[in-house]
Amino acid sequence: MFKMNLSHFEAALLFALFTSVVLAVVTKRTDRDRLHYGVYTFACFVVALFGLGWLMYFGHG
Amino acid sequence: MAKEKEPKQPTVPFGAWAPAVGLAWLIPGGGHLLLKRTGRGVLLMLAITGMFLCGLMMRGAMFQPQSGDILTILINTGGFIGDVASGILYLLSSWLGYAQPDVAGHVHDYGTKFLVTAGLLNILAMVDAFEIASGRKD
């Protein structure tokens, strides 16, 4: 079977994408709200990804 | 002051929601397709199946329930439930002999998380299918 070799960043982005799609579909009632919430959730994941990345960078010394 | 009682929601007969929830477990997005929510069903199917396949291609490990200390029981049983919740994806990969040992490495580790999260997202899809089938949601 094909093997995927992704970096931390790529894997986390892929995780954020799939999770955002499902959360948007199941939590909102109109397509417009779903689109907004999906983009918002994905953006939150990315912000958290960079935030935690820098936090670990500075915490590591 | 006495609180007003919230009106009880009427109980939905088992037969009204069980086929949709059962199909939603077996085939991610299948419950929505059965309930004629085609667009949402296809999106759920693509996202959950895509996540599970990525987990397989990253050679993630499947959990098996284990006995031992409380943390071991919690992690392995919870992970097993997450894996099984993917329905046919889990069953097929088990029947076809997928048995990746838990090895070190960030890609394998992400793969394991992808496999479990695909199942957990499918549980959300099952709950959504239940709400639609029982008339609590459009």
N, CA and C atoms of all chains as a GROMACS GRO file, in nm:
protein
  597
    1MET      N    1   0.085  -0.120   0.000
    1MET     CA    2   0.000   0.000   0.000
    1MET      C    3   0.088   0.125   0.000
    2PHE      N    4   0.039   0.228  -0.067
    2PHE     CA    5   0.109   0.357  -0.072
    2PHE      C    6   0.133   0.409   0.070
    3LYS      N    7   0.253   0.459   0.092
    3LYS     CA    8   0.284   0.511   0.226
    3LYS      C    9   0.299   0.662   0.221
    4MET      N   10   0.234   0.730   0.315
    4MET     CA   11   0.243   0.876   0.321
    4MET      C   12   0.352   0.916   0.418
    5ASN      N   13   0.436   1.006   0.375
    5ASN     CA   14   0.538   1.061   0.465
    5ASN      C   15   0.516   1.210   0.474
    6LEU      N   16   0.451   1.252   0.578
    6LEU     CA   17   0.419   1.394   0.591
    6LEU      C   18   0.499   1.456   0.706
    7SER      N   19   0.521   1.586   0.697
    7SER     CA   20   0.581   1.656   0.810
    7SER      C   21   0.474   1.678   0.917
    8HIS      N   22   0.517   1.721   1.035
    8HIS     CA   23   0.420   1.754   1.142
    8HIS      C   24   0.317   1.853   1.090
    9PHE      N   25   0.367   1.958   1.023
    9PHE     CA   26   0.281   2.066   0.977
    9PHE      C   27   0.178   2.016   0.876
   10GLU      N   28   0.223   1.938   0.780
   10GLU     CA   29   0.132   1.887   0.677
   10GLU      C   30   0.025   1.796   0.738
   11ALA      N   31   0.069   1.708   0.829
   11ALA     CA   32  -0.026   1.615   0.892
   11ALA      C   33  -0.129   1.692   0.975
   12ALA      N   34  -0.082   1.795   1.047
   12ALA     CA   35  -0.175   1.873   1.130
   12ALA      C   36  -0.273   1.951   1.043
   13LEU      N   37  -0.226   2.002   0.928
   13LEU     CA   38  -0.315   2.074   0.837
   13LEU      C   39  -0.423   1.981   0.781
   14LEU      N   40  -0.381   1.860   0.745
   14LEU     CA   41  -0.475   1.761   0.692
   14LEU      C   42  -0.579   1.725   0.798
   15PHE      N   43  -0.532   1.706   0.920
   15PHE     CA   44  -0.621   1.676   1.034
   15PHE      C   45  -0.723   1.789   1.050
   16ALA      N   46  -0.674   1.914   1.046
   16ALA     CA   47  -0.761   2.030   1.064
   16ALA      C   48  -0.866   2.037   0.953
   17LEU      N   49  -0.825   2.005   0.832
   17LEU     CA   50  -0.917   2.012   0.718
   17LEU      C   51  -1.032   1.912   0.734
   18PHE      N   52  -0.999   1.786   0.758
   18PHE     CA   53  -1.103   1.684   0.769
   18PHE      C   54  -1.196   1.713   0.888
   19THR      N   55  -1.135   1.750   1.001
   19THR     CA   56  -1.216   1.774   1.121
   19THR      C   57  -1.308   1.895   1.102
   20SER      N   58  -1.257   2.000   1.037
   20SER     CA   59  -1.339   2.120   1.016
   20SER      C   60  -1.460   2.089   0.930
   21VAL      N   61  -1.439   2.007   0.826
   21VAL     CA   62  -1.550   1.973   0.736
   21VAL      C   63  -1.661   1.902   0.814
   22VAL      N   64  -1.623   1.802   0.895
   22VAL     CA   65  -1.726   1.726   0.968
   22VAL      C   66  -1.794   1.814   1.072
   23LEU      N   67  -1.716   1.893   1.146
   23LEU     CA   68  -1.776   1.979   1.249
   23LEU      C   69  -1.874   2.077   1.186
   24ALA      N   70  -1.836   2.132   1.070
   24ALA     CA   71  -1.925   2.229   1.004
   24ALA      C   72  -2.054   2.162   0.957
   25VAL      N   73  -2.042   2.042   0.903
   25VAL     CA   74  -2.161   1.974   0.849
   25VAL      C   75  -2.259   1.937   0.961
   26VAL      N   76  -2.206   1.888   1.075
   26VAL     CA   77  -2.298   1.836   1.176
   26VAL      C   78  -2.350   1.941   1.274
   27THR      N   79  -2.284   2.058   1.282
   27THR     CA   80  -2.327   2.151   1.388
   27THR      C   81  -2.418   2.264   1.338
   28LYS      N   82  -2.410   2.299   1.211
   28LYS     CA   83  -2.487   2.414   1.163
   28LYS      C   84  -2.605   2.371   1.076
   29ARG      N   85  -2.700   2.461   1.064
   29ARG     CA   86  -2.827   2.424   0.998
   29ARG      C   87  -2.841   2.474   0.855
   30THR      N   88  -2.767   2.577   0.817
   30THR     CA   89  -2.777   2.624   0.678
   30THR      C   90  -2.640   2.611   0.612
   31ASP      N   91  -2.641   2.604   0.478
   31ASP     CA   92  -2.516   2.587   0.405
   31ASP      C   93  -2.422   2.706   0.428
   32ARG      N   94  -2.480   2.824   0.435
   32ARG     CA   95  -2.399   2.944   0.456
   32ARG      C   96  -2.329   2.939   0.593
   33ASP      N   97  -2.405   2.900   0.697
   33ASP     CA   98  -2.347   2.887   0.830
   33ASP      C   99  -2.240   2.778   0.833
   34ARG      N  100  -2.266   2.670   0.759
   34ARG     CA  101  -2.169   2.560   0.755
   34ARG      C  102  -2.038   2.606   0.695
   35LEU      N  103  -2.047   2.680   0.586
   35LEU     CA  104  -1.926   2.730   0.519
   35LEU      C  105  -1.848   2.822   0.613
   36HIS      N  106  -1.920   2.914   0.676
   36HIS     CA  107  -1.854   3.009   0.767
   36HIS      C  108  -1.789   2.934   0.883
   37TYR      N  109  -1.863   2.841   0.941
   37TYR     CA  110  -1.811   2.770   1.058
   37TYR      C  111  -1.693   2.681   1.021
   38GLY      N  112  -1.700   2.618   0.901
   38GLY     CA  113  -1.590   2.534   0.856
   38GLY      C  114  -1.462   2.614   0.840
   39VAL      N  115  -1.474   2.731   0.775
   39VAL     CA  116  -1.357   2.817   0.754
   39VAL      C  117  -1.305   2.868   0.889
   40TYR      N  118  -1.398   2.906   0.978
   40TYR     CA  119  -1.361   2.957   1.110
   40TYR      C  120  -1.287   2.849   1.191
   41THR      N  121  -1.341   2.726   1.190
   41THR     CA  122  -1.278   2.617   1.266
   41THR      C  123  -1.139   2.586   1.211
   42PHE      N  124  -1.129   2.584   1.077
   42PHE     CA  125  -0.999   2.556   1.015
   42PHE      C  126  -0.898   2.665   1.055
   43ALA      N  127  -0.944   2.792   1.051
   43ALA     CA  128  -0.855   2.902   1.088
   43ALA      C  129  -0.812   2.890   1.234
   44CYS      N  130  -0.906   2.849   1.322
   44CYS     CA  131  -0.871   2.831   1.464
   44CYS      C  132  -0.765   2.722   1.480
   45PHE      N  133  -0.780   2.614   1.406
   45PHE     CA  134  -0.680   2.506   1.412
   45PHE      C  135  -0.542   2.559   1.372
   46VAL      N  136  -0.540   2.637   1.263
   46VAL     CA  137  -0.411   2.686   1.212
   46VAL      C  138  -0.348   2.784   1.311
   47VAL      N  139  -0.431   2.872   1.368
   47VAL     CA  140  -0.379   2.967   1.467
   47VAL      C  141  -0.323   2.890   1.587
   48ALA      N  142  -0.398   2.789   1.634
   48ALA     CA  143  -0.351   2.710   1.749
   48ALA      C  144  -0.222   2.635   1.714
   49LEU      N  145  -0.214   2.590   1.590
   49LEU     CA  146  -0.096   2.516   1.544
   49LEU      C  147   0.028   2.605   1.552
   50PHE      N  148   0.017   2.728   1.499
   50PHE     CA  149   0.131   2.821   1.504
   50PHE      C  150   0.159   2.864   1.648
   51GLY      N  151   0.053   2.892   1.724
   51GLY     CA  152   0.069   2.936   1.863
   51GLY      C  153   0.142   2.831   1.946
   52LEU      N  154   0.094   2.707   1.937
   52LEU     CA  155   0.156   2.599   2.015
   52LEU      C  156   0.298   2.571   1.966
   53GLY      N  157   0.317   2.586   1.835
   53GLY     CA  158   0.450   2.565   1.778
   53GLY      C  159   0.551   2.663   1.836
   54TRP      N  160   0.514   2.792   1.837
   54TRP     CA  161   0.603   2.894   1.894
   54TRP      C  162   0.621   2.874   2.043
   55LEU      N  163   0.512   2.835   2.112
   55LEU     CA  164   0.519   2.811   2.258
   55LEU      C  165   0.621   2.701   2.287
   56MET      N  166   0.616   2.594   2.209
   56MET     CA  167   0.710   2.484   2.230
   56MET      C  168   0.852   2.527   2.195
   57TYR      N  169   0.863   2.612   2.091
   57TYR     CA  170   0.996   2.660   2.050
   57TYR      C  171   1.060   2.741   2.163
   58PHE      N  172   0.981   2.834   2.221
   58PHE     CA  173   1.037   2.917   2.328
   58PHE      C  174   1.050   2.837   2.458
   59GLY      N  175   0.957   2.746   2.482
   59GLY     CA  176   0.963   2.664   2.604
   59GLY      C  177   1.082   2.570   2.603
   60HIS      N  178   1.124   2.532   2.484
   60HIS     CA  179   1.235   2.437   2.475
   60HIS      C  180   1.367   2.504   2.506
   61GLY      N  181   1.374   2.636   2.496
   61GLY     CA  182   1.493   2.710   2.532
   61GLY      C  183   1.600   2.718   2.425
   62MET      N  184  -3.890   3.010   4.426
   62MET     CA  185  -3.985   3.006   4.317
   62MET      C  186  -3.970   2.875   4.240
   63ALA      N  187  -4.082   2.814   4.213
   63ALA     CA  188  -4.074   2.685   4.144
   63ALA      C  189  -4.036   2.705   3.998
   64LYS      N  190  -3.945   2.620   3.956
   64LYS     CA  191  -3.902   2.626   3.815
   64LYS      C  192  -4.007   2.562   3.727
   65GLU      N  193  -4.027   2.624   3.612
   65GLU     CA  194  -4.120   2.562   3.517
   65GLU      C  195  -4.054   2.441   3.453
   66LYS      N  196  -4.131   2.336   3.445
   66LYS     CA  197  -4.075   2.216   3.383
   66LYS      C  198  -4.064   2.234   3.232
   67GLU      N  199  -3.948   2.193   3.179
   67GLU     CA  200  -3.932   2.198   3.033
   67GLU      C  201  -4.019   2.090   2.971
   68PRO      N  202  -4.085   2.124   2.860
   68PRO     CA  203  -4.168   2.021   2.796
   68PRO      C  204  -4.083   1.905   2.747
   69LYS      N  205  -4.128   1.783   2.776
   69LYS     CA  206  -4.053   1.664   2.734
   69LYS      C  207  -4.069   1.642   2.585
   70GLN      N  208  -3.957   1.608   2.519
   70GLN     CA  209  -3.966   1.578   2.377
   70GLN      C  210  -4.027   1.440   2.362
   71PRO      N  211  -4.117   1.424   2.265
   71PRO     CA  212  -4.181   1.294   2.248
   71PRO      C  213  -4.078   1.188   2.209
   72THR      N  214  -4.097   1.066   2.263
   72THR     CA  215  -4.005   0.958   2.231
   72THR      C  216  -4.025   0.914   2.086
   73VAL      N  217  -3.914   0.904   2.017
   73VAL     CA  218  -3.920   0.863   1.876
   73VAL      C  219  -3.910   0.711   1.870
   74PRO      N  220  -3.998   0.646   1.793
   74PRO     CA  221  -3.992   0.500   1.785
   74PRO      C  222  -3.857   0.452   1.730
   75PHE      N  223  -3.813   0.339   1.783
   75PHE     CA  224  -3.683   0.282   1.747
   75PHE      C  225  -3.669   0.264   1.595
   76GLY      N  226  -3.776   0.219   1.534
   76GLY     CA  227  -3.771   0.190   1.390
   76GLY      C  228  -3.751   0.314   1.304
   77ALA      N  229  -3.781   0.432   1.363
   77ALA     CA  230  -3.770   0.554   1.283
   77ALA      C  231  -3.624   0.598   1.266
   78TRP      N  232  -3.542   0.571   1.367
   78TRP     CA  233  -3.404   0.621   1.359
   78TRP      C  234  -3.298   0.512   1.349
   79ALA      N  235  -3.332   0.390   1.390
   79ALA     CA  236  -3.230   0.284   1.393
   79ALA      C  237  -3.166   0.254   1.256
   80PRO      N  238  -3.244   0.246   1.146
   80PRO     CA  239  -3.179   0.218   1.018
   80PRO      C  240  -3.078   0.326   0.978
   81ALA      N  241  -3.116   0.453   1.001
   81ALA     CA  242  -3.026   0.563   0.963
   81ALA      C  243  -2.900   0.562   1.049
   82VAL      N  244  -2.917   0.541   1.180
   82VAL     CA  245  -2.800   0.542   1.269
   82VAL      C  246  -2.712   0.419   1.241
   83GLY      N  247  -2.775   0.304   1.218
   83GLY     CA  248  -2.699   0.183   1.187
   83GLY      C  249  -2.619   0.198   1.059
   84LEU      N  250  -2.684   0.254   0.956
   84LEU     CA  251  -2.614   0.274   0.829
   84LEU      C  252  -2.505   0.380   0.843
   85ALA      N  253  -2.533   0.482   0.927
   85ALA     CA  254  -2.434   0.587   0.949
   85ALA      C  255  -2.308   0.529   1.014
   86TRP      N  256  -2.327   0.428   1.102
   86TRP     CA  257  -2.209   0.364   1.161
   86TRP      C  258  -2.135   0.280   1.057
   87LEU      N  259  -2.212   0.199   0.984
   87LEU     CA  260  -2.150   0.105   0.891
   87LEU      C  261  -2.078   0.178   0.778
   88ILE      N  262  -2.146   0.276   0.718
   88ILE     CA  263  -2.087   0.351   0.607
   88ILE      C  264  -2.087   0.499   0.645
   89PRO      N  265  -1.972   0.558   0.670
   89PRO     CA  266  -1.970   0.700   0.707
   89PRO      C  267  -2.045   0.786   0.604
   90GLY      N  268  -2.142   0.863   0.650
   90GLY     CA  269  -2.224   0.945   0.560
   90GLY      C  270  -2.345   0.871   0.507
   91GLY      N  271  -2.350   0.740   0.528
   91GLY     CA  272  -2.460   0.659   0.475
   91GLY      C  273  -2.595   0.693   0.536
   92GLY      N  274  -2.595   0.730   0.663
   92GLY     CA  275  -2.721   0.768   0.728
   92GLY      C  276  -2.782   0.890   0.664
   93HIS      N  277  -2.697   0.988   0.632
   93HIS     CA  278  -2.747   1.110   0.567
   93HIS      C  279  -2.797   1.080   0.426
   94LEU      N  280  -2.727   0.990   0.357
   94LEU     CA  281  -2.772   0.954   0.221
   94LEU      C  282  -2.908   0.885   0.228
   95LEU      N  283  -2.926   0.798   0.329
   95LEU     CA  284  -3.054   0.729   0.346
   95LEU      C  285  -3.166   0.829   0.373
   96LEU      N  286  -3.132   0.936   0.446
   96LEU     CA  287  -3.231   1.038   0.481
   96LEU      C  288  -3.242   1.147   0.374
   97LYS      N  289  -3.183   1.121   0.257
   97LYS     CA  290  -3.191   1.212   0.141
   97LYS      C  291  -3.120   1.346   0.166
   98ARG      N  292  -3.016   1.344   0.251
   98ARG     CA  293  -2.931   1.462   0.267
   98ARG      C  294  -2.803   1.434   0.190
   99THR      N  295  -2.814   1.435   0.057
   99THR     CA  296  -2.706   1.384  -0.027
   99THR      C  297  -2.577   1.465  -0.014
  100GLY      N  298  -2.588   1.596  -0.022
  100GLY     CA  299  -2.468   1.680  -0.016
  100GLY      C  300  -2.391   1.660   0.113
  101ARG      N  301  -2.462   1.664   0.225
  101ARG     CA  302  -2.396   1.648   0.355
  101ARG      C  303  -2.341   1.508   0.370
  102GLY      N  304  -2.417   1.409   0.320
  102GLY     CA  305  -2.371   1.270   0.328
  102GLY      C  306  -2.242   1.248   0.251
  103VAL      N  307  -2.234   1.306   0.132
  103VAL     CA  308  -2.113   1.290   0.051
  103VAL      C  309  -1.995   1.360   0.118
  104LEU      N  310  -2.019   1.480   0.173
  104LEU     CA  311  -1.911   1.551   0.242
  104LEU      C  312  -1.859   1.470   0.361
  105LEU      N  313  -1.953   1.416   0.441
  105LEU     CA  314  -1.913   1.335   0.557
  105LEU      C  315  -1.836   1.212   0.512
  106MET      N  316  -1.886   1.148   0.407
  106MET     CA  317  -1.821   1.027   0.358
  106MET      C  318  -1.678   1.058   0.313
  107LEU      N  319  -1.662   1.166   0.236
  107LEU     CA  320  -1.529   1.201   0.186
  107LEU      C  321  -1.434   1.235   0.301
  108ALA      N  322  -1.483   1.315   0.396
  108ALA     CA  323  -1.396   1.359   0.505
  108ALA      C  324  -1.356   1.243   0.596
  109ILE      N  325  -1.454   1.161   0.637
  109ILE     CA  326  -1.424   1.053   0.732
  109ILE      C  327  -1.343   0.942   0.665
  110THR      N  328  -1.385   0.904   0.543
  110THR     CA  329  -1.311   0.800   0.473
  110THR      C  330  -1.170   0.849   0.438
  111GLY      N  331  -1.160   0.975   0.396
  111GLY     CA  332  -1.029   1.032   0.366
  111GLY      C  333  -0.938   1.030   0.487
  112MET      N  334  -0.993   1.066   0.601
  112MET     CA  335  -0.912   1.068   0.722
  112MET      C  336  -0.867   0.927   0.759
  113PHE      N  337  -0.958   0.830   0.748
  113PHE     CA  338  -0.923   0.692   0.782
  113PHE      C  339  -0.815   0.640   0.686
  114LEU      N  340  -0.831   0.666   0.556
  114LEU     CA  341  -0.733   0.617   0.458
  114LEU      C  342  -0.596   0.683   0.480
  115CYS      N  343  -0.597   0.812   0.513
  115CYS     CA  344  -0.469   0.878   0.545
  115CYS      C  345  -0.404   0.810   0.665
  116GLY      N  346  -0.486   0.775   0.765
  116GLY     CA  347  -0.433   0.705   0.883
  116GLY      C  348  -0.370   0.572   0.845
  117LEU      N  349  -0.437   0.500   0.754
  117LEU     CA  350  -0.382   0.371   0.708
  117LEU      C  351  -0.250   0.393   0.633
  118MET      N  352  -0.249   0.496   0.546
  118MET     CA  353  -0.129   0.520   0.464
  118MET      C  354  -0.014   0.573   0.549
  119MET      N  355  -0.044   0.628   0.666
  119MET     CA  356   0.062   0.670   0.757
  119MET      C  357   0.103   0.555   0.848
  120ARG      N  358   0.042   0.438   0.824
  120ARG     CA  359   0.073   0.318   0.903
  120ARG      C  360   0.043   0.338   1.053
  121GLY      N  361  -0.075   0.396   1.079
  121GLY     CA  362  -0.117   0.412   1.218
  121GLY      C  363  -0.153   0.278   1.280
  122ALA      N  364  -0.144   0.270   1.411
  122ALA     CA  365  -0.175   0.144   1.481
  122ALA      C  366  -0.321   0.142   1.523
  123MET      N  367  -0.380   0.023   1.523
  123MET     CA  368  -0.517   0.004   1.574
  123MET      C  369  -0.507  -0.034   1.722
  124PHE      N  370  -0.599   0.015   1.802
  124PHE     CA  371  -0.600  -0.018   1.945
  124PHE      C  372  -0.672  -0.150   1.970
  125GLN      N  373  -0.629  -0.221   2.072
  125GLN     CA  374  -0.699  -0.340   2.121
  125GLN      C  375  -0.719  -0.321   2.271
  126PRO      N  376  -0.839  -0.358   2.324
  126PRO     CA  377  -0.859  -0.342   2.468
  126PRO      C  378  -0.755  -0.422   2.546
  127GLN      N  379  -0.698  -0.360   2.647
  127GLN     CA  380  -0.597  -0.428   2.728
  127GLN      C  381  -0.629  -0.408   2.875
  128SER      N  382  -0.589  -0.505   2.955
  128SER     CA  383  -0.604  -0.489   3.100
  128SER      C  384  -0.473  -0.436   3.156
  129GLY      N  385  -0.479  -0.387   3.278
  129GLY     CA  386  -0.359  -0.329   3.341
  129GLY      C  387  -0.401  -0.215   3.430
  130ASP      N  388  -0.318  -0.110   3.437
  130ASP     CA  389  -0.357   0.003   3.521
  130ASP      C  390  -0.467   0.084   3.451
  131ILE      N  391  -0.528   0.174   3.526
  131ILE     CA  392  -0.648   0.244   3.479
  131ILE      C  393  -0.622   0.324   3.352
  132LEU      N  394  -0.501   0.383   3.343
  132LEU     CA  395  -0.468   0.464   3.225
  132LEU      C  396  -0.457   0.376   3.100
  133THR      N  397  -0.396   0.259   3.117
  133THR     CA  398  -0.384   0.165   3.004
  133THR      C  399  -0.522   0.121   2.957
  134ILE      N  400  -0.609   0.089   3.053
  134ILE     CA  401  -0.745   0.045   3.018
  134ILE      C  402  -0.818   0.157   2.944
  135LEU      N  403  -0.809   0.280   2.999
  135LEU     CA  404  -0.880   0.394   2.939
  135LEU      C  405  -0.832   0.422   2.797
  136ILE      N  406  -0.701   0.429   2.780
  136ILE     CA  407  -0.644   0.465   2.649
  136ILE      C  408  -0.678   0.358   2.546
  137ASN      N  409  -0.656   0.232   2.582
  137ASN     CA  410  -0.675   0.126   2.482
  137ASN      C  411  -0.822   0.098   2.454
  138THR      N  412  -0.906   0.103   2.557
  138THR     CA  413  -1.049   0.080   2.532
  138THR      C  414  -1.109   0.197   2.455
  139GLY      N  415  -1.072   0.319   2.495
  139GLY     CA  416  -1.122   0.438   2.423
  139GLY      C  417  -1.075   0.437   2.279
  140GLY      N  418  -0.949   0.404   2.258
  140GLY     CA  419  -0.896   0.398   2.122
  140GLY      C  420  -0.964   0.291   2.039
  141PHE      N  421  -0.992   0.178   2.104
  141PHE     CA  422  -1.060   0.068   2.034
  141PHE      C  423  -1.201   0.110   1.991
  142ILE      N  424  -1.272   0.178   2.083
  142ILE     CA  425  -1.407   0.226   2.050
  142ILE      C  426  -1.400   0.325   1.933
  143GLY      N  427  -1.300   0.414   1.937
  143GLY     CA  428  -1.281   0.509   1.828
  143GLY      C  429  -1.254   0.438   1.696
  144ASP      N  430  -1.172   0.335   1.699
  144ASP     CA  431  -1.142   0.260   1.576
  144ASP      C  432  -1.267   0.190   1.522
  145VAL      N  433  -1.338   0.122   1.612
  145VAL     CA  434  -1.456   0.044   1.570
  145VAL      C  435  -1.566   0.136   1.515
  146ALA      N  436  -1.572   0.260   1.565
  146ALA     CA  437  -1.677   0.353   1.522
  146ALA      C  438  -1.666   0.389   1.374
  147SER      N  439  -1.555   0.354   1.310
  147SER     CA  440  -1.543   0.382   1.167
  147SER      C  441  -1.622   0.285   1.081
  148GLY      N  442  -1.680   0.183   1.143
  148GLY     CA  443  -1.768   0.091   1.072
  148GLY      C  444  -1.696   0.002   0.972
  149ILE      N  445  -1.745   0.004   0.848
  149ILE     CA  446  -1.693  -0.088   0.746
  149ILE      C  447  -1.544  -0.064   0.719
  150LEU      N  448  -1.499   0.058   0.740
  150LEU     CA  449  -1.357   0.088   0.715
  150LEU      C  450  -1.270   0.008   0.812
  151TYR      N  451  -1.311   0.005   0.939
  151TYR     CA  452  -1.236  -0.072   1.038
  151TYR      C  453  -1.250  -0.221   1.011
  152LEU      N  454  -1.374  -0.265   0.985
  152LEU     CA  455  -1.397  -0.408   0.965
  152LEU      C  456  -1.317  -0.460   0.845
  153LEU      N  457  -1.320  -0.385   0.735
  153LEU     CA  458  -1.248  -0.427   0.614
  153LEU      C  459  -1.097  -0.433   0.640
  154SER      N  460  -1.045  -0.329   0.703
  154SER     CA  461  -0.899  -0.328   0.722
  154SER      C  462  -0.857  -0.440   0.819
  155SER      N  463  -0.943  -0.472   0.916
  155SER     CA  464  -0.910  -0.585   1.006
  155SER      C  465  -0.919  -0.717   0.931
  156TRP      N  466  -1.027  -0.734   0.853
  156TRP     CA  467  -1.044  -0.861   0.780
  156TRP      C  468  -0.935  -0.881   0.676
  157LEU      N  469  -0.886  -0.771   0.619
  157LEU     CA  470  -0.781  -0.782   0.518
  157LEU      C  471  -0.642  -0.793   0.580
  158GLY      N  472  -0.639  -0.800   0.712
  158GLY     CA  473  -0.512  -0.831   0.779
  158GLY      C  474  -0.426  -0.712   0.815
  159TYR      N  475  -0.485  -0.591   0.820
  159TYR     CA  476  -0.404  -0.475   0.861
  159TYR      C  477  -0.372  -0.486   1.010
  160ALA      N  478  -0.246  -0.500   1.042
  160ALA     CA  479  -0.204  -0.510   1.183
  160ALA      C  480  -0.070  -0.442   1.197
  161GLN      N  481  -0.075  -0.311   1.207
  161GLN     CA  482   0.048  -0.234   1.219
  161GLN      C  483   0.090  -0.228   1.366
  162PRO      N  484   0.211  -0.273   1.398
  162PRO     CA  485   0.255  -0.257   1.538
  162PRO      C  486   0.278  -0.110   1.571
  163ASP      N  487   0.266  -0.077   1.698
  163ASP     CA  488   0.285   0.061   1.743
  163ASP      C  489   0.434   0.092   1.748
  164VAL      N  490   0.482   0.165   1.649
  164VAL     CA  491   0.625   0.196   1.644
  164VAL      C  492   0.647   0.346   1.663
  165ALA      N  493   0.771   0.381   1.696
  165ALA     CA  494   0.803   0.522   1.720
  165ALA      C  495   0.808   0.599   1.588
  166GLY      N  496   0.780   0.727   1.593
  166GLY     CA  497   0.787   0.810   1.472
  166GLY      C  498   0.663   0.896   1.462
  167HIS      N  499   0.683   1.021   1.421
  167HIS     CA  500   0.569   1.113   1.423
  167HIS      C  501   0.464   1.077   1.318
  168VAL      N  502   0.505   1.020   1.205
  168VAL     CA  503   0.406   0.986   1.102
  168VAL      C  504   0.315   0.873   1.151
  169HIS      N  505   0.374   0.769   1.211
  169HIS     CA  506   0.294   0.660   1.267
  169HIS      C  507   0.199   0.712   1.374
  170ASP      N  508   0.252   0.801   1.456
  170ASP     CA  509   0.174   0.856   1.566
  170ASP      C  510   0.053   0.936   1.513
  171TYR      N  511   0.078   1.018   1.412
  171TYR     CA  512  -0.033   1.091   1.349
  171TYR      C  513  -0.133   0.992   1.288
  172GLY      N  514  -0.081   0.886   1.226
  172GLY     CA  515  -0.167   0.786   1.164
  172GLY      C  516  -0.262   0.725   1.265
  173THR      N  517  -0.209   0.691   1.382
  173THR     CA  518  -0.293   0.634   1.488
  173THR      C  519  -0.404   0.731   1.528
  174LYS      N  520  -0.367   0.858   1.540
  174LYS     CA  521  -0.466   0.961   1.578
  174LYS      C  522  -0.570   0.981   1.467
  175PHE      N  523  -0.525   0.975   1.343
  175PHE     CA  524  -0.618   0.989   1.231
  175PHE      C  525  -0.722   0.877   1.233
  176LEU      N  526  -0.676   0.754   1.260
  176LEU     CA  527  -0.767   0.639   1.261
  176LEU      C  528  -0.873   0.655   1.370
  177VAL      N  529  -0.829   0.694   1.490
  177VAL     CA  530  -0.923   0.709   1.601
  177VAL      C  531  -1.017   0.827   1.576
  178THR      N  532  -0.962   0.938   1.527
  178THR     CA  533  -1.045   1.057   1.507
  178THR      C  534  -1.149   1.035   1.398
  179ALA      N  535  -1.114   0.957   1.296
  179ALA     CA  536  -1.213   0.926   1.191
  179ALA      C  537  -1.335   0.860   1.255
  180GLY      N  538  -1.312   0.767   1.349
  180GLY     CA  539  -1.423   0.700   1.417
  180GLY      C  540  -1.501   0.797   1.505
  181LEU      N  541  -1.430   0.885   1.575
  181LEU     CA  542  -1.499   0.980   1.663
  181LEU      C  543  -1.584   1.078   1.581
  182LEU      N  544  -1.531   1.119   1.465
  182LEU     CA  545  -1.610   1.208   1.378
  182LEU      C  546  -1.732   1.133   1.324
  183ASN      N  547  -1.715   1.002   1.301
  183ASN     CA  548  -1.830   0.924   1.254
  183ASN      C  549  -1.938   0.915   1.362
  184ILE      N  550  -1.897   0.916   1.488
  184ILE     CA  551  -1.997   0.917   1.597
  184ILE      C  552  -2.078   1.047   1.591
  185LEU      N  553  -2.009   1.160   1.563
  185LEU     CA  554  -2.081   1.287   1.547
  185LEU      C  555  -2.180   1.278   1.431
  186ALA      N  556  -2.137   1.215   1.322
  186ALA     CA  557  -2.226   1.200   1.206
  186ALA      C  558  -2.345   1.111   1.241
  187MET      N  559  -2.323   1.009   1.325
  187MET     CA  560  -2.434   0.921   1.368
  187MET      C  561  -2.534   1.000   1.452
  188VAL      N  562  -2.483   1.084   1.542
  188VAL     CA  563  -2.573   1.165   1.626
  188VAL      C  564  -2.655   1.260   1.538
  189ASP      N  565  -2.589   1.318   1.437
  189ASP     CA  566  -2.659   1.409   1.346
  189ASP      C  567  -2.767   1.333   1.268
  190ALA      N  568  -2.734   1.211   1.224
  190ALA     CA  569  -2.833   1.130   1.151
  190ALA      C  570  -2.951   1.098   1.243
  191PHE      N  571  -2.922   1.071   1.371
  191PHE     CA  572  -3.029   1.043   1.467
  191PHE      C  573  -3.121   1.165   1.482
  192GLU      N  574  -3.059   1.284   1.493
  192GLU     CA  575  -3.141   1.406   1.512
  192GLU      C  576  -3.228   1.434   1.390
  193ILE      N  577  -3.173   1.406   1.272
  193ILE     CA  578  -3.252   1.429   1.150
  193ILE      C  579  -3.366   1.326   1.142
  194ALA      N  580  -3.332   1.199   1.170
  194ALA     CA  581  -3.432   1.092   1.159
  194ALA      C  582  -3.545   1.110   1.261
  195SER      N  583  -3.509   1.166   1.379
  195SER     CA  584  -3.611   1.181   1.482
  195SER      C  585  -3.684   1.316   1.472
  196GLY      N  586  -3.651   1.395   1.370
  196GLY     CA  587  -3.723   1.521   1.346
  196GLY      C  588  -3.680   1.636   1.432
  197ARG      N  589  -3.567   1.621   1.503
  197ARG     CA  590  -3.519   1.732   1.587
  197ARG      C  591  -3.435   1.831   1.508
  198LYS      N  592  -3.404   1.795   1.386
  198LYS     CA  593  -3.320   1.880   1.301
  198LYS      C  594  -3.369   1.865   1.158
  199ASP      N  595  -3.353   1.970   1.079
  199ASP     CA  596  -3.398   1.961   0.938
  199ASP      C  597  -3.308   1.868   0.859
   0.00000   0.00000   0.00000
